[in-house]
Amino acid sequence: LDDYIGLSGVDWQGETFNPTWSQDHNFSLMGGSDNTKYNASFSRYIENGIFKNSGFDKTTGKFRLDQKLSKSLSFNITVNYALTNRKGVGTSADSGRFNMLAQILSARPTGGLKLTDDELLDSAIDPEMLESGESLAQVNPVKQTESVTNTKRAEMWSGNGSISWQIIKGLTFKTAGTYNTTNNRTNIFYKDGSKEAYRNGQKPYGRTQMGRDVRWTNFNNLTWKQKVKKHNYDVMLGHEVSFRSTEYLLGEAMDFPFDNLGNDYLGLATPSKVESSYSEKMLLSFFARGNYNYDNRYLLTATVRADGSTVFSNKNKWGFFPSFSAAWRVSEEAFMKDVDWVSNFKVRLGWGIVGNDRISNYLSMDLYEASKYGVGNNTVTV
């Protein structure tokens, strides 16, 4: 122990952690008149990560407008935007098998008599483990945070709007739509000095993954409401169409001669994995609903809905879903007026059929998959 007297050793927590800070900025604006109302907001949040080479920031914006064009016609529109950026190795990797905090706490504080503290700080893998042939269980946490690029960017645009028109008294038409698109990109690059590059023969490698999700919906309703003495009628006819598509692209390359360009030039190295996919689905619906109540005591409701989805086969493209219900509000009867301890008592019976299209695309079709086999010295793909 006398050999270590006076040696400060390596403070792994001090070397790995940074003082952190955050900024949060918000701006909002609203106003209008009797016929026009608007509001807008903007926010920006920035946070410096506690690990080296890490951080988080988010930018959001929103605008809404409500406009009354006349006594019978009005519309509204809303637009949203969000941009999120994350970077850093995080606290875990390899599906949870690698824990950065555990690496910091378990790293030995001194190189002993074989290594100086500076040499220990400059080693990607604990040299003692390399000499003994042990697994790469202990890595240099400082090198790991500096040698791994892990950035995630997500951008979202969304909007919705509607138009309401009172055609005549009791008859109203409304059309509305929504649109949402999300674009994301993840860049991961393992430079020389990371445990991943070391396992790859000390050669850097990286991958880029991009995805896009688009959704939109449009629905149209025609509603008629009428009251004749104690009779109340409510009839609605509707139509709806919704769409969703997803895109995915992954590119991975290995054995980079140098790591200066990182993910900006994957073609510089040897391609090791390329994947891409695209899928879309659409749902078309027609529906009708009728409500009747007499004196707010006896209620009847009947609905019918027809849905056609692209995920179903051509022979079973549509599903039909009828339903009805009847209710009696006993508490509204005259013989219940003196019963103070019951405020609402209703008996209701109903029947209906429900369904959904939550199945994967193309299950109703014969699919072909590519496979490879050898013919002589060649590889054939079919």
RABELKA-V659847 format. One record per residue. N is the residue number from 0. RES is the residue in one letter. PSI is psi in radians with two decimals (NA if undefined). Layout:
# RABELKA-V659847
n=N res=RES psi=PSI
n=N res=RES psi=PSI
This chain:
# RABELKA-V659847
n=0 res=L psi=-0.39
n=1 res=D psi=-0.46
n=2 res=D psi=-0.34
n=3 res=Y psi=0.02
n=4 res=I psi=2.22
n=5 res=G psi=-0.09
n=6 res=L psi=2.27
n=7 res=S psi=-0.52
n=8 res=G psi=-3.00
n=9 res=V psi=2.15
n=10 res=D psi=1.58
n=11 res=W psi=-0.62
n=12 res=Q psi=-0.74
n=13 res=G psi=-0.58
n=14 res=E psi=-0.52
n=15 res=T psi=-0.69
n=16 res=F psi=2.58
n=17 res=N psi=2.63
n=18 res=P psi=2.34
n=19 res=T psi=2.72
n=20 res=W psi=2.90
n=21 res=S psi=2.69
n=22 res=Q psi=2.47
n=23 res=D psi=2.06
n=24 res=H psi=2.35
n=25 res=N psi=2.48
n=26 res=F psi=2.38
n=27 res=S psi=2.65
n=28 res=L psi=2.32
n=29 res=M psi=2.72
n=30 res=G psi=-2.89
n=31 res=G psi=-2.90
n=32 res=S psi=-2.90
n=33 res=D psi=-0.61
n=34 res=N psi=-0.27
n=35 res=T psi=2.28
n=36 res=K psi=2.37
n=37 res=Y psi=2.70
n=38 res=N psi=2.55
n=39 res=A psi=2.58
n=40 res=S psi=2.67
n=41 res=F psi=2.42
n=42 res=S psi=2.62
n=43 res=R psi=2.15
n=44 res=Y psi=2.31
n=45 res=I psi=2.32
n=46 res=E psi=2.23
n=47 res=N psi=2.27
n=48 res=G psi=2.68
n=49 res=I psi=-0.48
n=50 res=F psi=2.73
n=51 res=K psi=2.57
n=52 res=N psi=0.64
n=53 res=S psi=2.80
n=54 res=G psi=3.07
n=55 res=F psi=2.42
n=56 res=D psi=2.63
n=57 res=K psi=2.35
n=58 res=T psi=2.25
n=59 res=T psi=2.63
n=60 res=G psi=2.61
n=61 res=K psi=2.46
n=62 res=F psi=2.37
n=63 res=R psi=2.43
n=64 res=L psi=2.24
n=65 res=D psi=2.16
n=66 res=Q psi=2.23
n=67 res=K psi=1.91
n=68 res=L psi=-0.58
n=69 res=S psi=-3.06
n=70 res=K psi=-0.43
n=71 res=S psi=-0.09
n=72 res=L psi=2.28
n=73 res=S psi=2.81
n=74 res=F psi=2.83
n=75 res=N psi=2.69
n=76 res=I psi=2.47
n=77 res=T psi=2.34
n=78 res=V psi=2.30
n=79 res=N psi=2.57
n=80 res=Y psi=2.46
n=81 res=A psi=2.36
n=82 res=L psi=2.15
n=83 res=T psi=2.34
n=84 res=N psi=2.27
n=85 res=R psi=2.50
n=86 res=K psi=2.65
n=87 res=G psi=2.77
n=88 res=V psi=-0.39
n=89 res=G psi=-3.07
n=90 res=T psi=-0.22
n=91 res=S psi=2.80
n=92 res=A psi=3.13
n=93 res=D psi=0.82
n=94 res=S psi=0.62
n=95 res=G psi=-0.13
n=96 res=R psi=-0.42
n=97 res=F psi=2.17
n=98 res=N psi=2.02
n=99 res=M psi=-0.70
n=100 res=L psi=-0.68
n=101 res=A psi=-0.62
n=102 res=Q psi=-0.69
n=103 res=I psi=-0.75
n=104 res=L psi=-0.48
n=105 res=S psi=-0.14
n=106 res=A psi=2.35
n=107 res=R psi=2.46
n=108 res=P psi=-0.11
n=109 res=T psi=2.68
n=110 res=G psi=0.00
n=111 res=G psi=-2.60
n=112 res=L psi=-0.21
n=113 res=K psi=-0.56
n=114 res=L psi=2.56
n=115 res=T psi=2.92
n=116 res=D psi=-0.67
n=117 res=D psi=-0.68
n=118 res=E psi=-0.64
n=119 res=L psi=-0.70
n=120 res=L psi=-0.46
n=121 res=D psi=-0.07
n=122 res=S psi=2.22
n=123 res=A psi=-0.70
n=124 res=I psi=2.51
n=125 res=D psi=2.03
n=126 res=P psi=-0.56
n=127 res=E psi=-0.65
n=128 res=M psi=-0.64
n=129 res=L psi=-0.67
n=130 res=E psi=-0.66
n=131 res=S psi=-0.12
n=132 res=G psi=0.27
n=133 res=E psi=2.92
n=134 res=S psi=2.85
n=135 res=L psi=0.97
n=136 res=A psi=-0.51
n=137 res=Q psi=2.03
n=138 res=V psi=2.91
n=139 res=N psi=1.94
n=140 res=P psi=-0.53
n=141 res=V psi=-0.84
n=142 res=K psi=-0.65
n=143 res=Q psi=-0.76
n=144 res=T psi=-0.55
n=145 res=E psi=-0.42
n=146 res=S psi=-0.06
n=147 res=V psi=2.17
n=148 res=T psi=2.09
n=149 res=N psi=1.72
n=150 res=T psi=2.44
n=151 res=K psi=2.20
n=152 res=R psi=2.26
n=153 res=A psi=2.23
n=154 res=E psi=2.26
n=155 res=M psi=2.28
n=156 res=W psi=2.36
n=157 res=S psi=2.67
n=158 res=G psi=2.62
n=159 res=N psi=2.63
n=160 res=G psi=2.80
n=161 res=S psi=2.69
n=162 res=I psi=2.25
n=163 res=S psi=2.34
n=164 res=W psi=2.05
n=165 res=Q psi=1.74
n=166 res=I psi=-0.94
n=167 res=I psi=3.05
n=168 res=K psi=2.14
n=169 res=G psi=-0.20
n=170 res=L psi=2.05
n=171 res=T psi=2.42
n=172 res=F psi=2.36
n=173 res=K psi=2.29
n=174 res=T psi=2.45
n=175 res=A psi=2.72
n=176 res=G psi=2.69
n=177 res=T psi=2.64
n=178 res=Y psi=2.37
n=179 res=N psi=2.27
n=180 res=T psi=2.37
n=181 res=T psi=2.20
n=182 res=N psi=2.28
n=183 res=N psi=2.65
n=184 res=R psi=2.32
n=185 res=T psi=2.17
n=186 res=N psi=2.20
n=187 res=I psi=2.21
n=188 res=F psi=2.27
n=189 res=Y psi=1.85
n=190 res=K psi=2.97
n=191 res=D psi=2.21
n=192 res=G psi=-0.28
n=193 res=S psi=2.73
n=194 res=K psi=-0.55
n=195 res=E psi=-0.75
n=196 res=A psi=-0.63
n=197 res=Y psi=-0.72
n=198 res=R psi=-0.33
n=199 res=N psi=0.53
n=200 res=G psi=0.51
n=201 res=Q psi=0.60
n=202 res=K psi=2.22
n=203 res=P psi=2.66
n=204 res=Y psi=2.85
n=205 res=G psi=3.02
n=206 res=R psi=2.68
n=207 res=T psi=2.31
n=208 res=Q psi=2.26
n=209 res=M psi=2.53
n=210 res=G psi=2.71
n=211 res=R psi=2.36
n=212 res=D psi=2.17
n=213 res=V psi=2.29
n=214 res=R psi=2.45
n=215 res=W psi=2.67
n=216 res=T psi=2.49
n=217 res=N psi=2.30
n=218 res=F psi=2.60
n=219 res=N psi=2.25
n=220 res=N psi=2.42
n=221 res=L psi=2.05
n=222 res=T psi=2.34
n=223 res=W psi=2.22
n=224 res=K psi=2.36
n=225 res=Q psi=2.47
n=226 res=K psi=2.16
n=227 res=V psi=1.80
n=228 res=K psi=-2.01
n=229 res=K psi=0.10
n=230 res=H psi=2.25
n=231 res=N psi=2.22
n=232 res=Y psi=2.48
n=233 res=D psi=1.96
n=234 res=V psi=2.33
n=235 res=M psi=2.33
n=236 res=L psi=2.39
n=237 res=G psi=2.80
n=238 res=H psi=2.45
n=239 res=E psi=2.49
n=240 res=V psi=2.35
n=241 res=S psi=2.62
n=242 res=F psi=2.54
n=243 res=R psi=2.38
n=244 res=S psi=2.58
n=245 res=T psi=2.45
n=246 res=E psi=2.58
n=247 res=Y psi=2.38
n=248 res=L psi=2.27
n=249 res=L psi=2.28
n=250 res=G psi=2.31
n=251 res=E psi=2.43
n=252 res=A psi=2.62
n=253 res=M psi=2.94
n=254 res=D psi=0.88
n=255 res=F psi=2.36
n=256 res=P psi=-0.50
n=257 res=F psi=2.87
n=258 res=D psi=0.40
n=259 res=N psi=-0.70
n=260 res=L psi=-0.42
n=261 res=G psi=-2.34
n=262 res=N psi=-0.13
n=263 res=D psi=-0.23
n=264 res=Y psi=1.23
n=265 res=L psi=-0.43
n=266 res=G psi=-0.16
n=267 res=L psi=-0.42
n=268 res=A psi=-2.96
n=269 res=T psi=2.05
n=270 res=P psi=2.29
n=271 res=S psi=-0.37
n=272 res=K psi=2.28
n=273 res=V psi=2.20
n=274 res=E psi=2.55
n=275 res=S psi=2.67
n=276 res=S psi=2.73
n=277 res=Y psi=2.38
n=278 res=S psi=2.69
n=279 res=E psi=2.71
n=280 res=K psi=2.64
n=281 res=M psi=2.50
n=282 res=L psi=2.23
n=283 res=L psi=2.27
n=284 res=S psi=2.53
n=285 res=F psi=2.42
n=286 res=F psi=2.78
n=287 res=A psi=2.55
n=288 res=R psi=2.42
n=289 res=G psi=2.28
n=290 res=N psi=2.44
n=291 res=Y psi=2.34
n=292 res=N psi=2.53
n=293 res=Y psi=2.01
n=294 res=D psi=0.49
n=295 res=N psi=0.43
n=296 res=R psi=-0.75
n=297 res=Y psi=2.14
n=298 res=L psi=2.37
n=299 res=L psi=2.42
n=300 res=T psi=2.35
n=301 res=A psi=2.37
n=302 res=T psi=2.69
n=303 res=V psi=2.43
n=304 res=R psi=2.44
n=305 res=A psi=2.18
n=306 res=D psi=2.30
n=307 res=G psi=2.25
n=308 res=S psi=2.54
n=309 res=T psi=-0.25
n=310 res=V psi=-0.20
n=311 res=F psi=2.80
n=312 res=S psi=2.86
n=313 res=N psi=-0.52
n=314 res=K psi=-0.31
n=315 res=N psi=0.97
n=316 res=K psi=-0.49
n=317 res=W psi=2.59
n=318 res=G psi=2.45
n=319 res=F psi=2.30
n=320 res=F psi=1.59
n=321 res=P psi=2.76
n=322 res=S psi=2.74
n=323 res=F psi=2.81
n=324 res=S psi=2.73
n=325 res=A psi=2.45
n=326 res=A psi=2.65
n=327 res=W psi=2.03
n=328 res=R psi=1.60
n=329 res=V psi=-0.58
n=330 res=S psi=-0.26
n=331 res=E psi=-0.07
n=332 res=E psi=2.72
n=333 res=A psi=-0.61
n=334 res=F psi=-0.10
n=335 res=M psi=-0.02
n=336 res=K psi=-0.56
n=337 res=D psi=0.04
n=338 res=V psi=1.63
n=339 res=D psi=-0.48
n=340 res=W psi=0.03
n=341 res=V psi=2.02
n=342 res=S psi=-0.52
n=343 res=N psi=2.10
n=344 res=F psi=2.00
n=345 res=K psi=2.39
n=346 res=V psi=2.23
n=347 res=R psi=2.36
n=348 res=L psi=2.45
n=349 res=G psi=2.80
n=350 res=W psi=2.52
n=351 res=G psi=2.93
n=352 res=I psi=2.33
n=353 res=V psi=2.85
n=354 res=G psi=3.09
n=355 res=N psi=2.96
n=356 res=D psi=0.57
n=357 res=R psi=1.16
n=358 res=I psi=2.83
n=359 res=S psi=2.72
n=360 res=N psi=2.63
n=361 res=Y psi=0.21
n=362 res=L psi=-0.39
n=363 res=S psi=0.10
n=364 res=M psi=2.73
n=365 res=D psi=2.17
n=366 res=L psi=2.59
n=367 res=Y psi=2.45
n=368 res=E psi=2.48
n=369 res=A psi=2.41
n=370 res=S psi=2.73
n=371 res=K psi=2.51
n=372 res=Y psi=2.77
n=373 res=G psi=2.42
n=374 res=V psi=1.80
n=375 res=G psi=-2.15
n=376 res=N psi=0.11
n=377 res=N psi=2.72
n=378 res=T psi=2.20
n=379 res=V psi=2.37
n=380 res=T psi=2.22
n=381 res=V psi=NA
